[in-house]
Amino acid sequence: MKKLLNYCALLIYLITPFEAFSTEFSDIVIFGDSLSDNGNLYTQTQGLVPDARQYYEGRFSNGPVWVEYLADKLQIDGSLYNYAYGGASTNSLAPPGLPSQIDSFLIKRPFSTNMRSNSLFIIWIGANDFLIYNRKDYASSSENIAECLEALAAHGFNNILVLTLPNLGAIPKMNKSQSTYSDYEERTILFNNELEDIISNLKDQYPYNTIYFFNVFTIFEDIVDNPHKYGFANAADVCPNFYINENYLNDGRYLFWDDVHPTTEAHMLLASKVAAVFGADIPDGNVAPIGNRDEVVNVGDALVALRFSLGLEMPAEADLCHGDVAPLDSFGRPCPDGDITVGDALVILRKALGIIDF
């Protein structure tokens, strides 16, 4: 009887009006470092860096980087304008740092009112300030970003996304000793905290701009602590295939490709998490309430998916996209098969219970 009452309460909740939210962008413009570079440094060095025998087509990974996946997931109608350079810092001269990247965009790219209003501008940078230049002054690095953010906002670019750094102490280059781990973890936390304060102040200063702040540190920590939950078997070491020329496979399900950079599978996961912020229609298991999805996957989503699978409710096109999550591949990523079945409901239930995530 208790289960029946709970189910009835859930059904009442499911018919409560809730306005779904989705954001559409015409273009993506990104500034950053090797975590986002899709071939700029490779082109600048005439194919010398990164080494094509170990890195995929100019990326510092074994496949596409996260922003390329994000452009696909957000179904960008226009273009991905990528100004990120491997090795860049918040103020480096060569490779071009963040100020130089933004100056290059402002000079070379004629921008229209449509680009100001409908494009998504992304900044993800700062790791090389610590990893390459070994800076201790996190405040100056975050202030460099603040000045560039103000430049974008002052030029009228309405939609800006800023990402925090992942825990630099946890990357293979730094995670082999406790002292090094703690040092770089502390630098990361201080930098991220300063960056969050900057974003908060910028929102007050430019109330008509939409400024998004994505906490990579938190999701990265969960992946490192619970790799199997996200389909990874190893979240601490370099992928062995990195040392084999022209072998870009990650059949061992590693989080890291080399001692600093994540695998393309990790990039894909990050893109999915960021896309969800913008309400993108992706296979994430988020189907409840019916027709008015919220941002949380719980047991209610599994029950709605079950109703879809049994023909008790008819899924809309967006519901089909969100609910078609089975089967999962070896990394635990959805491989939609065009229908919502009991298998999809079971996968969503496992996600709701925290057994898996994608």
C-alpha positions in Angstrom: 0.0 0.0 0.0 2.9 2.4 0.9 4.5 1.8 -2.6 1.1 2.5 -4.2 0.7 5.8 -2.4 4.2 6.8 -3.3 3.5 6.0 -6.9 0.3 8.0 -6.9 2.1 10.9 -5.3 4.7 10.7 -8.0 2.0 10.8 -10.7 0.5 13.9 -9.2 4.0 15.5 -9.2 4.5 14.5 -12.9 1.5 16.5 -14.1 2.5 19.7 -12.2 3.4 22.4 -14.7 7.1 23.1 -15.1 8.6 25.2 -17.9 11.5 23.4 -19.6 14.6 25.5 -20.5 16.8 25.2 -23.5 19.4 27.6 -24.9 20.4 27.7 -28.6 23.6 29.3 -29.9 24.5 30.1 -33.4 28.3 29.8 -33.0 30.9 28.9 -30.4 34.1 30.9 -29.8 36.6 29.4 -27.5 39.8 30.7 -25.9 42.1 28.4 -24.0 45.0 26.0 -23.9 45.7 22.4 -24.9 42.5 21.1 -23.3 40.6 22.9 -26.1 43.2 23.3 -28.9 41.9 21.4 -32.0 45.1 21.9 -34.0 46.2 25.5 -33.7 49.6 24.8 -32.2 50.1 21.9 -34.6 49.5 24.3 -37.5 51.7 27.0 -36.1 54.6 24.6 -35.6 54.1 23.0 -39.0 53.2 19.7 -37.6 55.9 19.4 -34.9 53.8 19.9 -31.8 52.0 17.8 -30.7 53.7 14.7 -32.1 51.4 13.2 -34.7 52.7 9.7 -33.8 51.2 10.0 -30.3 48.4 12.6 -30.6 45.3 12.6 -32.8 45.3 15.1 -35.7 46.9 18.0 -33.7 44.8 17.5 -30.6 46.5 16.9 -27.2 44.5 13.7 -26.8 43.7 10.4 -28.7 40.7 12.0 -30.4 38.6 15.2 -30.6 38.5 17.6 -27.6 35.5 18.5 -25.5 34.5 21.7 -27.3 34.2 19.8 -30.6 31.8 17.3 -28.9 30.0 20.2 -27.3 29.4 21.9 -30.7 27.8 18.7 -31.9 25.7 18.2 -28.8 24.4 21.8 -28.9 23.7 21.4 -32.6 25.5 24.6 -33.5 24.2 25.9 -36.9 27.2 28.2 -37.5 30.8 27.6 -36.7 33.2 26.6 -34.0 35.9 29.4 -33.9 38.8 28.0 -31.9 41.5 30.3 -30.7 43.0 28.0 -28.1 46.7 27.1 -28.2 48.5 24.2 -26.5 50.9 25.6 -24.0 49.1 28.9 -23.6 48.8 30.6 -20.2 46.6 33.5 -19.0 49.2 36.0 -20.3 51.8 34.2 -22.4 53.2 35.7 -25.6 54.1 32.5 -27.3 52.1 30.4 -27.7 49.5 33.2 -27.7 48.0 33.6 -24.3 44.4 34.6 -23.4 44.8 38.3 -24.1 46.4 37.7 -27.5 43.7 35.1 -28.4 41.0 37.6 -27.7 42.8 40.4 -29.5 43.1 38.1 -32.5 39.4 37.4 -32.5 38.5 41.1 -32.2 40.8 42.1 -35.0 40.3 39.2 -37.5 36.7 38.2 -37.0 34.1 40.7 -38.1 31.3 40.3 -35.6 27.7 41.1 -36.1 24.8 41.9 -33.8 23.8 38.2 -34.2 27.2 37.0 -33.0 27.0 39.4 -30.0 23.6 38.1 -29.0 23.6 34.4 -30.1 27.1 33.1 -29.9 28.6 31.3 -26.9 32.0 32.6 -25.8 34.1 30.1 -23.7 37.2 30.6 -21.6 39.0 27.6 -20.1 42.6 28.4 -19.2 45.0 28.7 -16.3 46.6 25.2 -15.9 49.8 26.2 -17.7 50.3 29.1 -15.3 51.1 26.4 -12.7 52.3 23.4 -14.8 54.7 25.2 -17.1 55.4 28.5 -15.5 55.2 27.2 -11.9 53.5 30.3 -10.7 52.5 30.6 -7.0 50.5 33.8 -7.5 47.0 32.4 -8.3 45.5 35.9 -7.9 47.4 37.4 -10.9 46.4 34.5 -13.1 42.7 34.8 -12.2 43.0 38.6 -12.6 44.3 38.1 -16.2 41.1 36.2 -16.9 39.0 38.9 -15.3 40.4 41.5 -17.6 39.6 39.4 -20.6 36.1 38.7 -19.4 35.5 42.3 -19.0 36.7 43.0 -22.5 34.2 40.4 -23.9 31.4 41.8 -21.8 32.2 45.4 -22.7 32.1 44.5 -26.4 28.5 43.3 -25.9 29.0 39.5 -26.2 26.1 38.3 -24.2 26.8 34.6 -23.5 30.0 33.7 -21.7 31.0 30.4 -20.2 33.9 30.1 -17.8 35.2 26.7 -16.6 37.3 26.1 -13.5 40.5 24.0 -13.5 40.4 20.3 -12.6 42.5 19.2 -9.6 46.0 19.6 -11.1 47.3 17.5 -8.2 45.5 14.5 -9.5 47.0 14.3 -13.0 49.6 11.6 -13.5 52.4 14.1 -13.7 51.7 15.3 -10.2 49.9 12.4 -8.4 52.9 10.2 -7.6 53.9 11.9 -4.4 51.7 13.3 -1.6 53.6 16.6 -1.4 53.3 17.4 -5.1 49.7 16.3 -5.1 48.9 18.6 -2.1 50.8 21.5 -3.6 49.0 21.5 -6.9 45.7 20.7 -5.4 46.0 23.8 -3.2 47.0 26.0 -6.1 44.0 24.8 -8.1 41.5 25.4 -5.2 42.8 28.9 -4.5 42.7 29.8 -8.2 39.2 28.4 -8.7 37.9 30.2 -5.6 39.3 33.5 -6.9 37.8 32.8 -10.3 34.4 32.2 -8.8 34.5 35.5 -7.0 35.5 37.2 -10.2 32.5 35.7 -12.0 30.1 36.7 -9.2 31.4 40.3 -9.4 31.2 40.4 -13.2 27.6 39.2 -13.1 26.8 42.2 -10.9 28.7 44.6 -13.2 27.1 43.3 -16.4 23.5 42.3 -15.4 22.4 42.1 -19.0 25.0 39.5 -19.9 24.5 35.8 -19.2 27.6 34.4 -17.6 27.8 30.7 -17.0 30.2 29.1 -14.5 31.0 25.4 -14.8 32.8 23.6 -11.9 35.1 21.1 -13.6 36.9 20.5 -10.3 33.9 18.8 -8.7 33.0 16.5 -11.6 36.7 15.6 -12.1 37.1 14.7 -8.4 34.1 12.4 -8.6 35.5 10.7 -11.7 38.9 10.2 -10.1 37.3 8.9 -6.9 34.7 6.7 -8.7 36.1 5.9 -12.2 34.0 2.8 -12.7 30.8 4.9 -12.2 31.8 6.8 -15.4 33.1 3.8 -17.3 36.8 4.2 -16.7 39.0 1.5 -15.3 42.0 3.7 -14.5 42.0 7.3 -13.4 45.6 7.7 -12.2 48.0 6.6 -14.9 49.0 7.3 -18.5 47.2 5.2 -21.1 49.8 2.5 -22.2 48.8 3.1 -25.9 50.2 6.6 -25.7 53.6 5.0 -25.9 52.7 3.1 -29.1 53.1 5.1 -32.3 49.8 5.9 -34.1 47.7 3.8 -31.7 45.0 6.1 -30.5 42.8 3.4 -29.0 41.8 3.6 -25.3 40.8 -0.1 -25.0 42.0 -0.1 -21.3 39.5 2.7 -20.5 41.9 5.2 -19.1 41.0 8.7 -18.0 44.4 10.2 -19.0 46.0 9.9 -22.4 49.4 11.3 -21.3 50.7 12.6 -17.9 48.6 15.8 -18.2 45.8 15.5 -20.8 42.6 13.5 -20.6 41.5 10.9 -23.2 38.9 11.8 -25.8 36.5 9.7 -23.9 36.9 12.0 -20.9 36.5 15.0 -23.2 33.2 13.5 -24.5 32.0 13.1 -20.9 32.8 16.7 -20.1 31.0 17.9 -23.2 27.8 16.0 -22.1 27.9 17.6 -18.6 28.4 21.1 -20.1 25.7 20.5 -22.7 23.2 19.6 -19.9 23.7 23.1 -18.4 22.2 24.5 -21.6 19.2 22.1 -21.7 20.5 20.3 -24.7 18.5 17.3 -25.9 21.0 14.5 -25.2 20.6 10.9 -23.9 21.0 11.6 -20.2 17.9 9.9 -18.8 16.2 13.1 -17.8 12.6 12.5 -18.9 10.5 13.6 -15.8 8.2 15.3 -15.3 6.6 14.3 -18.5 6.9 17.2 -21.0 8.6 19.4 -18.5 11.9 17.9 -17.6 13.8 19.1 -14.6 17.6 19.0 -14.2 17.8 15.9 -11.9 17.7 12.2 -12.8 15.9 10.3 -10.1 13.7 7.3 -9.6 10.8 9.3 -11.2 12.7 9.4 -14.5 13.1 5.7 -14.4 9.3 5.2 -13.8 8.5 7.6 -16.6 10.8 5.7 -19.0 9.1 2.5 -17.9 5.7 4.0 -18.8 7.1 5.0 -22.2 8.4 1.5 -22.8 5.0 -0.1 -21.8 3.0 2.2 -24.1 1.3 3.9 -21.2 2.6 7.3 -22.3 3.7 8.6 -25.7 7.2 10.2 -25.6 7.7 13.4 -27.5 10.8 13.7 -29.8 12.8 15.4 -27.0 11.7 12.7 -24.5 12.9 10.0 -26.9 16.3 11.7 -27.2 16.7 12.0 -23.4 15.3 8.6 -22.6 17.0 6.4 -25.2 20.1 5.6 -23.2 20.5 1.9 -23.7 22.6 0.0 -24.5 25.7 1.4 -22.9 29.2 1.0 -24.5 32.3 -0.2 -22.7 32.7 3.3 -21.2 29.2 3.3 -19.9 28.1 5.9 -22.6 24.6 5.7 -24.1 24.3 4.1 -27.5 20.8 5.1 -28.6 18.9 2.5 -30.6 15.9 4.5 -31.5 13.4 3.3 -28.9 12.7 3.5 -25.2 12.5 0.0 -23.7 12.5 -1.5 -20.3 16.3 -1.7 -20.7 16.5 2.1 -20.9 14.4 2.4 -17.8 16.8 0.1 -15.9 19.8 2.1 -17.0 18.1 5.3 -15.9 17.3 3.7 -12.5 21.0 2.7 -12.1 22.0 6.3 -12.8 19.3 7.6 -10.4 20.8 5.3 -7.7 24.3 6.6 -8.3 25.6 3.3 -9.6 26.6 4.8 -13.0 26.8 8.2 -14.5 27.2 9.6 -18.1 
